């Protein structure tokens, strides 16, 4: 398969010969008018026709070949970046990067690419017209300069409107995606009419911007096309005058007209394709900035399965796209077989801690070590060693088994069932119509919040992770679900693993030996659970009793 650089070279070579063979038409006209009509030789006409047919056939093959190569260049460019860009969108939550990549791919495979490649041939064709007669060359040159001026004016005047139109269209699409994803909430709370009205307002602004930019680019496109056709007629008229003056032949007159059209066609086509060029150009700038934030993955030495020893050393966290830290100088140590409860008021940094512990966010300062190695040293394999249950469990368009198996194409059935049993979800899954093969949709409307929570817990425990991070795991669970959760945590710890639980309810830390209290992103207290509760909570006796019935303070 051709490499990207080799493909671009191939397109350049094909374009060279295609443009060279395009001289066939004018030369054929020149020979017919100057030789065939003058000599009245039918044999010469047949010979020229056969030669021209062969040359045009060759040109068609080359033009077809460069189209196929260009399509593969665009597809190859997108394929080379698809994985990196998609992975980056998961990190940065920027879905527009995929659309920018697609806009560049479409441009590379479109006629606009050929028109831009063919533009350097315009001076060559104009020079050929000069050979016929200087006046014809001057007219062609002046027309070409004026058409290029129109192209530059088109770029200047349409750059902002086209950019605004693209931005408004993206805003409309983004709002539509958001409303669709929350369709149940929109309908359930009677927001449908208001949501549609809001979307239509944004959509109408986008349509208005698109119409304005289309009108402007259409004006320049029509102007360039009309002017080019007038130039062809003008050069034909000038050629006729020169024929009458016996300064050029009739063949030269016709050939000059054809060359004029061929010389200016790439400029006209570029103007016509300018919206696509603008989209790809803006997409290229944004994509470069995006990829600068998402460096290419590095090949890292595969570390063995770590022990469940977690150490946080003066860790700080800053959410992507902001400058304000949500965690500052957090330090603690969690040993194998222990569970750590993390409590604190809202916005104290609990969810931020969960995100940096799972590697979703990199620490802004300090270090997180798992069995002595910083989390980034594990590379992509980190997710195999950590199970994560977020506050809002999202299930994907797949079977329950595939969701538990973290979207593996061929899930290990034994491992899936084992994870579900550990999470106390096995019987609940079997009670569904198709059991583990029940197909879910991304909205998961057929499942309750507690069912999604337990399937999410099974997913977190799949693959024998050594560290389990649970963010408000009992928020949607009833008492039976909470008991199953606590049993799962006990089993997980008994295997020598560790658990971190972000909790609001006292029942959430029932299985925790250690407790970390966060306030305003900083450690307020850390130590054995009951000691921390006694020092930090006024009604610690009641809290301890609710956690361990029969316990005394």
C-alpha positions in Angstrom: 0.0 0.0 0.0 1.3 3.5 -0.9 2.5 5.6 2.0 1.0 9.1 2.5 4.0 10.9 1.1 4.2 8.4 -1.9 0.5 9.0 -2.6 1.0 12.7 -2.7 3.9 12.3 -5.1 1.7 10.0 -7.2 -1.1 12.6 -7.4 1.5 15.2 -8.4 2.8 13.0 -11.2 -0.6 12.1 -12.4 -1.6 15.8 -12.4 1.5 16.7 -14.4 0.7 14.3 -17.2 -3.1 15.1 -17.1 -2.4 18.8 -17.6 0.2 18.0 -20.2 -2.3 15.8 -22.1 -4.8 18.6 -21.9 -2.7 20.4 -24.5 -4.0 17.7 -26.9 -7.3 19.5 -27.6 -5.8 22.9 -28.6 -3.0 21.2 -30.6 -5.7 19.1 -32.4 -7.7 22.2 -33.3 -4.5 23.9 -34.5 -3.6 21.0 -36.8 -7.2 20.6 -38.1 -7.6 24.2 -39.0 -4.1 24.8 -40.3 -3.3 21.5 -42.0 -6.4 19.4 -42.6 -8.6 22.2 -44.0 -5.8 23.6 -46.0 -4.6 20.3 -47.5 -8.1 18.7 -47.6 -6.4 15.5 -46.6 -8.8 12.9 -45.1 -5.9 10.6 -44.2 -4.3 13.3 -42.1 -7.7 14.0 -40.3 -8.1 10.3 -39.5 -4.5 10.0 -38.3 -4.9 13.0 -36.0 -8.2 11.8 -34.7 -6.8 8.4 -33.8 -3.8 10.1 -32.1 -6.0 12.4 -30.2 -8.4 9.6 -29.1 -5.4 7.6 -27.8 -4.1 10.6 -25.9 -7.5 11.5 -24.4 -7.9 7.9 -23.4 -4.6 8.0 -21.6 -5.6 11.3 -19.9 -8.9 9.8 -18.7 -7.0 6.8 -17.2 -4.6 9.1 -15.4 -7.4 11.4 -14.2 -9.3 8.4 -12.9 -6.2 7.1 -11.2 -5.4 10.3 -9.4 -9.0 10.5 -8.2 -8.7 7.0 -6.7 -5.3 7.8 -5.1 -6.7 11.1 -3.7 -9.6 9.2 -2.2 -7.2 6.8 -0.5 -4.9 9.7 0.6 -7.9 11.2 2.4 -9.0 7.9 3.9 -5.4 7.1 4.9 -5.0 10.5 6.5 -8.2 10.0 8.5 -7.4 6.4 9.4 -3.9 7.4 10.7 -5.4 9.9 13.1 -8.8 8.4 13.9 -7.7 6.4 16.9 -5.6 9.3 18.4 -8.3 11.9 17.8 -11.1 9.7 19.1 -9.1 8.8 22.2 -8.4 12.5 22.7 -12.1 13.3 22.5 -12.7 10.9 25.4 -10.2 12.8 27.4 -11.1 16.4 26.4 -14.8 15.8 25.7 -14.4 17.7 22.4 -16.4 15.9 19.7 -15.8 18.6 17.1 -12.3 17.3 16.6 -13.7 14.3 14.7 -15.7 16.6 12.5 -12.6 18.7 11.8 -10.8 15.5 10.8 -13.6 14.5 8.5 -13.7 17.9 6.8 -10.0 17.6 6.0 -10.5 14.1 4.6 -13.4 15.3 2.4 -11.3 18.1 1.0 -8.4 15.8 0.2 -10.7 13.5 -1.8 -12.6 16.3 -3.5 -12.1 18.1 -6.8 -10.9 21.1 -4.9 -7.6 19.4 -4.3 -7.1 18.9 -8.0 -8.0 22.5 -8.8 -5.4 23.8 -6.3 -2.8 21.4 -7.7 -3.6 22.5 -11.2 -3.3 26.3 -10.5 0.5 26.3 -11.0 -0.2 25.2 -14.6 -2.1 28.5 -15.3 1.1 30.5 -16.1 2.3 27.7 -18.4 -1.0 27.7 -20.4 -0.8 31.5 -20.6 2.8 31.4 -21.8 1.6 29.0 -24.5 -1.0 31.6 -25.6 1.9 34.2 -25.8 3.5 31.9 -28.4 0.5 32.3 -30.7 0.6 36.1 -30.4 1.6 38.7 -27.8 -1.8 40.4 -27.8 -3.6 37.1 -27.1 -1.1 36.5 -24.2 -1.6 39.9 -22.8 -5.4 39.5 -22.8 -5.1 36.1 -21.2 -2.6 37.4 -18.6 -4.8 40.4 -17.6 -7.8 38.1 -17.4 -5.9 35.7 -15.2 -4.7 38.4 -12.9 -8.2 39.8 -12.6 -9.6 36.3 -11.8 -6.9 35.7 -9.2 -7.9 39.1 -7.7 -11.5 37.9 -7.5 -10.3 34.8 -5.8 -8.3 36.8 -3.2 -11.2 39.1 -2.6 -13.4 36.0 -2.2 -11.1 34.7 0.5 -11.0 38.0 2.4 -14.7 38.7 2.3 -16.0 35.2 2.9 -13.5 34.0 5.5 -15.5 35.5 8.5 -19.0 34.6 7.2 -18.1 31.1 6.4 -16.4 30.7 9.8 -19.4 32.1 11.6 -21.7 29.8 9.6 -19.6 26.7 10.5 -19.5 27.8 14.2 -23.3 28.3 14.4 -23.9 25.0 12.7 -21.7 23.2 15.2 -23.6 24.9 18.1 -26.9 23.8 16.7 -25.6 20.2 16.3 -24.2 20.2 19.8 -27.5 21.4 21.3 -29.4 18.8 19.4 -27.1 16.1 20.6 -27.5 17.3 24.2 -31.3 17.4 24.0 -31.4 14.0 22.4 -29.2 12.4 25.1 -31.5 13.9 27.8 -34.7 13.0 25.9 -36.4 11.3 28.9 -35.8 14.3 31.1 -37.0 16.7 28.4 -40.2 14.8 27.9 -40.7 13.8 31.6 -40.5 17.4 32.8 -42.7 18.9 30.1 -39.7 20.7 28.5 -40.2 19.4 25.0 -41.8 22.6 23.5 -39.3 24.9 25.2 -36.4 22.6 24.1 -37.6 22.6 20.5 -38.1 26.3 20.5 -34.6 26.9 21.9 -33.1 24.5 19.3 -35.1 26.1 16.4 -33.8 29.5 17.5 -30.2 28.3 17.4 -30.9 26.3 14.2 -32.4 29.3 12.4 -29.4 31.5 13.3 -27.2 28.7 11.9 -29.3 28.5 8.7 -29.3 32.3 8.3 -25.5 32.3 8.6 -25.2 29.5 6.1 -27.5 31.4 3.7 -25.5 34.6 4.0 -22.2 32.8 3.5 -23.6 30.8 0.6 -25.0 33.9 -1.0 -21.6 35.6 -0.8 -19.6 32.7 -2.0 -22.2 32.1 -4.8 -21.7 35.7 -5.9 -18.0 35.3 -6.3 -18.5 31.9 -8.0 -21.0 33.2 -10.5 -18.8 36.3 -11.1 -15.7 34.2 -11.8 -17.5 31.8 -14.1 -19.2 34.6 -16.0 -15.9 36.5 -16.4 -14.1 33.4 -17.5 -16.7 32.7 -20.2 -16.5 36.3 -21.3 -12.7 36.1 -21.5 -13.0 33.1 -23.8 -15.3 34.9 -26.1 -13.1 38.0 -25.9 -10.0 36.1 -26.8 -11.9 34.5 -29.6 -12.9 37.9 -30.9 -9.4 39.2 -30.6 -8.1 36.1 -32.4 -10.6 36.6 -35.2 -9.4 40.2 -35.6 -5.8 39.0 -35.8 -6.8 36.4 -38.4 -8.4 39.1 -40.4 -5.1 41.0 -40.1 -3.2 37.9 -41.2 -1.2 37.9 -38.0 -2.4 34.5 -36.7 -4.0 31.4 -38.3 -7.6 30.3 -37.6 -6.2 27.2 -35.8 -4.2 29.5 -33.4 -7.4 31.5 -32.7 -9.3 28.4 -31.7 -6.4 26.9 -29.7 -5.9 30.1 -27.8 -9.5 30.2 -26.8 -9.4 26.6 -25.5 -6.1 27.3 -23.7 -7.6 30.3 -22.1 -10.5 28.3 -20.7 -8.1 25.6 -19.4 -5.8 28.1 -17.8 -8.5 29.8 -15.8 -10.6 26.8 -15.0 -8.6 25.8 -11.8 -9.0 29.3 -10.4 -12.7 29.3 -11.0 -13.1 25.8 -9.5 -11.1 26.8 -6.4 -13.5 29.7 -5.9 -16.5 27.4 -6.3 -15.1 25.0 -3.8 -14.1 27.7 -1.3 -16.6 26.8 1.5 -15.1 23.3 1.6 -11.6 24.7 1.6 -12.5 27.1 4.4 -14.0 24.4 6.5 -11.0 22.2 6.0 -8.6 25.1 6.7 -10.4 26.0 10.0 -10.5 22.3 10.9 -6.8 22.0 10.3 -6.0 24.8 12.6 -8.3 23.5 15.3 -7.0 19.9 14.9 -3.4 21.0 15.2 -4.2 22.8 18.5 -6.2 19.7 19.6 -3.4 17.3 18.8 -0.9 19.5 20.7 -3.0 18.8 23.8 -3.3 15.1 23.0 0.3 13.8 22.4 0.8 10.6 20.5 0.9 7.5 22.7 4.3 6.3 23.7 5.4 2.7 23.8 5.9 1.9 27.5 7.4 -1.0 29.2 4.6 -3.3 30.3 4.7 -3.5 34.1 3.5 -6.6 35.9 0.3 -6.7 37.8 0.8 -4.3 40.8 0.1 -4.8 44.5 -2.9 -2.8 45.8 -0.5 -0.3 47.5 -1.6 3.3 46.7 0.4 6.4 47.7 -0.6 10.0 47.1 2.2 12.4 47.5 1.3 16.1 47.6 -1.2 15.7 44.7 -2.9 18.7 43.2 -5.5 18.6 40.4 -6.7 21.2 37.9 -9.7 20.4 35.6 -8.8 20.6 31.9 -9.6 24.0 30.4 -9.4 25.8 33.8 -6.7 27.3 35.9 -8.3 26.8 39.4 -7.1 23.7 41.3 -9.8 21.6 42.8 -7.3 19.6 44.9 -4.2 20.9 46.6 -1.4 19.0 48.3 -3.4 15.8 49.1 -1.3 13.0 50.6 -2.4 9.6 52.0 -1.4 5.9 51.8 -3.7 2.9 51.3 -2.4 -0.6 51.9 -3.6 -3.9 50.4 -6.8 -5.2 51.9 -7.9 -1.8 53.1 -10.8 0.5 52.2 -10.5 4.3 52.3 -13.6 6.4 52.7 -13.5 10.0 51.3 -16.0 12.4 52.7 -16.6 16.1 52.6 -19.1 18.7 51.6 -20.1 19.3 47.9 -17.3 20.7 45.8 -14.7 19.5 48.3 -12.8 17.7 45.6 -14.0 14.1 46.0 -14.9 13.6 42.3 -11.7 15.3 41.3 -9.7 12.8 43.4 -11.6 10.0 41.7 -10.7 11.3 38.2 -7.0 11.6 38.9 -6.9 8.2 40.7 -8.3 6.6 37.5 -5.9 8.5 35.2 -8.7 10.5 33.6 -6.9 13.7 34.7 -3.1 13.9 35.1 -2.0 15.4 38.5 -1.1 19.0 38.1 1.5 18.5 40.9 2.8 15.7 43.1 2.6 12.0 42.3 0.2 9.1 42.5 2.0 5.7 42.9 0.5 2.3 42.6 2.9 -0.3 44.0 5.7 2.3 43.7 5.1 3.2 40.0 3.4 6.5 39.0 0.1 5.9 37.2 1.4 7.2 33.9 4.1 4.5 33.8 1.4 1.9 33.3 0.2 3.5 30.1 -3.0 2.1 28.6 -2.8 -1.0 30.8 -3.7 1.1 33.9 -7.4 0.6 33.3 -6.9 -3.2 33.7 -5.7 -2.7 37.2 -8.3 -0.1 38.3 -12.1 -0.5 38.5 -14.1 2.7 38.4 -17.7 3.3 39.3 -18.7 7.0 38.6 -21.6 8.8 40.1 -23.6 8.6 36.9 -23.4 5.2 35.4 -23.5 5.1 31.6 -24.2 1.9 29.8 -23.5 1.6 26.1 -25.4 0.2 23.1 -24.4 -3.4 23.6 -25.4 -6.5 25.6 -25.1 -6.6 29.4 -22.3 -9.0 29.1 -20.4 -6.7 26.7 -21.0 -3.8 29.0 -19.6 -5.7 32.0 -16.7 -6.8 29.8 -15.8 -3.2 29.1 -17.0 -3.5 25.5 -14.7 -6.3 24.6 -15.7 -7.8 21.2 -15.5 -11.4 22.6 -16.2 -11.2 26.3 -14.9 -14.0 28.6 -18.2 -15.4 29.8 -16.7 -16.9 32.9 -15.0 -13.6 33.9 -18.3 -11.7 33.1 -20.3 -14.0 35.4 -17.7 -13.9 38.1 -17.6 -10.1 38.1 -21.4 -10.0 38.3 -21.5 -12.4 41.2 -18.9 -10.4 43.1 -21.0 -7.3 42.5 -24.2 -9.1 43.7 -25.8 -8.5 40.3 -25.9 -12.1 39.0 -29.5 -13.0 40.0 -30.7 -9.6 39.0 -29.3 -10.0 35.5 -30.7 -13.5 35.2 -34.2 -12.1 36.0 -34.1 -10.0 32.8 -35.7 -11.3 29.6 -32.5 -12.3 27.9 -30.2 -12.4 30.9 -26.6 -11.5 30.1 -27.6 -11.2 26.4 -30.1 -8.5 27.0 -29.4 -5.7 24.6 -29.2 -2.2 26.2 -29.4 1.2 24.6 -27.3 4.2 25.7 -30.3 5.7 27.6 -30.8 2.3 29.4 -34.4 3.3 30.0 -35.4 -0.3 30.6 -33.2 -0.5 33.7 -33.7 1.2 37.1 -31.0 3.4 38.6 -30.1 0.6 41.1 -29.8 -2.0 38.3 -27.5 0.3 36.3 -25.5 0.9 39.5 -25.0 -2.8 40.1 -24.1 -3.5 36.5 -21.6 -0.6 36.7 -20.1 -2.2 39.8 -19.8 -5.5 38.0 -18.0 -3.7 35.1 -15.7 -2.0 37.6 -14.8 -5.5 39.1 -14.3 -7.2 35.7 -10.8 -8.4 34.9 -9.4 -8.7 38.4 -8.4 -5.1 39.2 -6.4 -4.4 42.3 -7.9 -1.0 43.1 -11.6 -0.2 43.1 -12.7 3.4 43.0 -16.4 4.0 43.8 -17.9 7.5 43.5 -21.2 7.6 45.5 -21.8 3.8 44.9 -24.9 3.5 47.0 -26.7 6.7 45.7 -29.2 4.7 43.7 -29.3 1.5 45.8 -32.0 0.3 48.2 -31.1 -1.5 51.4 -30.7 -4.9 49.6 -28.4 -3.3 47.0 -26.4 -1.6 49.8 -25.9 -4.9 51.5 -24.8 -6.5 48.3 -22.4 -3.6 47.7 -20.8 -4.0 51.2 -20.5 -7.8 50.7 -18.8 -7.2 47.4 -16.3 -4.7 49.0 -15.5 -7.2 51.8 -14.9 -10.0 49.2 -12.7 -7.6 47.2 -10.6 -6.6 50.2 -10.3 -10.2 51.3 -8.5 -11.0 48.0 -5.7 -8.4 49.0 -7.1 -5.5 47.0 -7.9 -2.0 48.0 -11.1 0.2 47.7 -11.6 3.9 47.7 -15.2 5.1 48.3 -16.4 8.7 47.8 -19.4 8.9 50.1 -22.1 11.1 51.6 -24.0 8.5 53.5 -22.6 6.9 56.6 -23.5 3.5 55.2 -21.1 4.2 52.3 -18.1 3.9 54.6 -19.2 0.9 56.6 -16.5 -1.3 55.2 -13.7 1.4 55.4 -10.8 1.1 57.8 -9.4 4.5 56.9 -11.1 7.9 56.4 -10.0 11.0 54.4 -11.9 14.3 55.0 -11.6 16.9 52.2 -12.6 20.5 52.5 -12.1 23.1 49.7 -9.8 20.6 47.9 -7.5 20.1 50.9 -7.0 17.4 53.5 -8.8 18.2 56.7 -8.2 14.9 58.4 -6.8 11.4 57.6 -6.5 8.3 59.7 -8.4 5.4 61.1 -12.1 5.8 60.4 -13.5 5.9 63.9 -10.7 8.2 65.2 -11.3 10.7 62.4 -15.1 10.6 62.9 -14.6 11.2 66.6 -12.3 14.2 66.0 -14.3 15.7 63.0 -18.0 14.9 63.5 -20.1 16.2 66.4 -22.6 13.3 66.4 -19.9 10.7 65.9 -21.5 8.3 68.3 -24.7 8.1 66.2 -22.7 7.9 63.0 -20.5 5.0 64.3 -23.6 3.3 65.6 -25.4 3.6 62.3 -22.3 2.2 60.6 -21.7 -0.6 63.1 -24.9 -1.4 65.0 -24.0 -2.2 68.6 -20.7 -0.2 68.5 -19.9 2.3 71.2 -17.9 5.5 70.9 
